[in-house]
Structure formats: C-alpha cells, structure tokens
Amino acid sequence: MDDETARALLDYRQYARVAAAMRARIRAHPNDAAAWRLLAEALRGLGRHDEARKAEARARALGGQGDVHLSLRLRAVSDSNVLQAPDVLALPARNRGDLGLGLGVAASGGAHPAWLVRYEGLRYQDFRALNRDALVLRIAPVEAASIYASWMRLGRARLFSGIGAELGWTPAERWKLGAVLERRVFAAPWQDFTAWIGALALARTLWDEDA
C-alpha cells in the first residue's frame, strides 16, 4: 500500500487496515520512515497510544519528520481570571471568569508534532468584542504537554501577550481536553499589568489532513 492510499484510508478511519498494510511494508523494508509514521497514525486511531509512540520514535530515528498537517477545530473554553494580580480592572468575582467558543485553524509538523501554529477567533460571554488569538506558537515538542507563546487582541485596542503551558488528554477520537496555565502581559489602555490565567478547554477536530 502506498502513502497516498494509506492517507485516504486513514481519512475514512480504516485504521486496522492501514496498520496491517504498514506492518507488511515494514517487514519488507524495515527502514521505511513513511511506513513507520503511517503506522503510528493508524495505531493512534485504534487507541494503542504506547505502540504509536514507539512507531513515531522509530520514524524520527529514520529521519521521518512528518508532513505539514492542517486542521480545523471548534473549541469551548472556560477561562478564569481569579489569579489576577494586581486587579487593575477591579472586576467583580462573577466577571473574573468567562466562557468562550472559538473556531481555529492550525498547521503543525514533525512526528509529535514538534511545532504548531494556530489562529483562532473566540467569542466570550462577557465581552462584546471578538477575542482573537493572532498567533499561538507551540515551542516544546512534547506529546501530552506543551509550552507556547501567544499574542491576542481583545476588541480593537486591548492587546496582550503571554507564555504558558498546556497539558492535554484525548478522551476520544478527534476530541481533546486541555488544562492551561498562562502568564499574560496586558498593554494600554489597561495601564500595563500582568496576570496568571487558568483555563480548561474542550476541542473537537472538524477537519484535518496532511498538506
């Protein structure tokens, strides 16, 4: 089975079929990095994550860094400002946390992936303006956890940047649950202050493919 056929079958969730075909390819060509990478994707789809990690490691060792991967995600966020200090905004307790819904596109690459760039539009319940992740850059190639930098806009003029860490789980196929702790630096007109932000996010992948 060639790579194009395998990717098409993965799109239709034919994970067992792809896994069997890639194992056959690997038996014939043990150093086929692409086959190891496709095997890892199939095993992940089957929920065999330990085996998938081993296959990914083998692909990396053989120089298979993975293609650029594109995806579209719908994400629900519970964002807490309770750890804010100093409280320049003087928000009442009920307004210190927000619920949000966002739609984002992402590009990633590498076997884990090792890098990820995401752009997302978010709408929060307590803000009339659109919140936008202008850029979220994943800078640590760790499968379950990552360190990232972000630049966001709240409305037209309220800008902030941040650096944070996220721990993620995949409770079901195409679903991801993440816990985030982020340090944000706000700019004018909020008179420059920083805040620790905690968040929980549940994301559903609507579409993904290799570019």
N, C-alpha and C positions, 0 to 999 in steps of 0.2 A: 504494500500500500504506500503510495507516495504522500508527500506532505500535504498537498492541496486536498486530496481526498480525505485524509485524516482530519484536517481542519473543518471540512464541510460536515463530516460525521460528528465531530465534537459540537458543532453548532446545533445539531439535531439530538444531542445528548446520547449518542451511541458510544458511551464510554467503554463498555466492556468489549465491544468490537474493536475499537481503536487500540485498547490496551493489548488485546491478543495479537493484533497485527504488528504493533510496535515491538512486542516481545520477540516475535518471529524475525523482524528486521534486525534486532539487536543480537539474536543468536547467530545470524549470518554475518553481521557487521558490528562487532562489539564497540567500535569507536565512532558510531554514528551519533553525533551530538544531537541532531534534529530529532532522531527517533527517541532518544532519552528524554528530550524536552516534551515531546508529544505524549510520551508515556506518562510523564509527571502530570500533565493536564488531565489525561484520562483517569488516572488514579485519584486525583483530587476530586473529580466529578463523582467518582464512586465512593467518596468519603474515606479513602485509605490514605490519610494525610502523612503518616510516617513513611510509607513507601514512596509517596510523591516527593517528599523532601529528599530522600536518598536518590531518586531519579534526577531531581533538579541539581543536586550536588554533583552527580556524575556528568550531567550536561555541562555544568560550569567547568569542571575539570578538563573536559574535552574542548573547551572553547566555545560552547554553545551559549551565548549570552541572551538569546531570546529576541524576538521581533518586537517592534513597537506595537503596543496594544492600546486600542481605543475603546472607551466605554462611556455609557450614558447612565447616570444614576439619579434616583429620586431619594431624598434623604429627609428624615424627620429629626429635629434637634431639640433637646431640652438644655438651655444654656443658662447657667447660674452665675450671677454677679455677686453672690453673698460674700465672697472673699475680697471684695473690692477695698482698696486702701491706698490713699485716703479717699473718703467718699465725697469727692468734689461735686458729684451730681446730686447729692442728698436725696437719693431715691428712697421712697417708702419701701418697706420689706416686700410688699406684694409685687413691686415692679423690679425687684432685683433679679428675677429670673424670667426667661422668655421661652416660648415655644416657637419653633420655626419650621418652615417647609422649604426645601431647596431642590433645584434641578441643576445638575452639573455635568460637565464633560471632562474627561480625563485622558491623558496619554501617559503610558508607563512603558518601561523596558527593563530588560535584564531578567534573570531567571526567577527572582523573588516576587515582584520586580525590585530592582535595585534603585530605580528612580521613578518618581511620579510627579506630574504637574496637573493641577486641577483648576478649572474655572467654574464658579458656581453662583447662581442667583438665589438669594434667600429672602423670604418674606417672614418677618417676625410679627407676633400678635400685638406688641405694644408700640411698634414703630410704623408710621405711615410710609416712610421712605423704604426703598428697596435696599437690602443689605447685599453687598457683593464681595465674594472672595475674588479679588483681582488676580491673585496668584497664591496657590498653596504648593510648596515645593517639598517633597519628601526627601530628606537628606541622609537617612540611615537605612541601609538595605537589610532590614530585619523583617521576618515574615509576619509575626504576630504584633510587633510593636514598631513604631517609627518615631523619629524626631523630624519636625518640619518647621518651616518658616512660612509666614502668611502676611499678606498685605490686603487690607479690606477697606471698603468705603461704606459708611452709614449715611445714607442720604447723599447730598451733593457736596458737602464740605467737610464732614466729620470723618477724618481718616485715622486709622490706627494700624500698627504692625504688631506682629507677635512671633514668638517662638514657643513651641510646645511639644508635648509627647502624647502619643495616642496608642492605646492598647486595644486590639481588635479581636473579635471572635467571629466565626462563620457558623451560626447555629443551623443553617440550612442552605441549600444551593441558591446562589445569587443573592443571599441575604448577608449583611454584615452588621454586627453590633460593636460599637466603639465607645471607649471612655477616654476623655481628653482632659488634660490639664495644661493650660496655656497662660503665658505671661504676655500681656498686651500693653503696648505703649500708645497712649492716645495723644493726638495733636489738637491744635486750636480748632474750634473755639472752646474746647474744654480745658484750656489752660494747662496742657501737658501734665498728665499723671499716668500712673501705671496701675494695673490690676491683675490679680490672678483670677482666671476664669475656669470653671469646671463645666464639663458638658457630657451628655450622653447622646449618641446618635445611632439611629437605625436606618440602614441604607438598603435599597433594593436596586440591583443592576437591571436596567431595562433593555440594554443592548450592549454587546461587546464583540470585538473581532480583532484579528491581527491585521495591521496595516501592511 
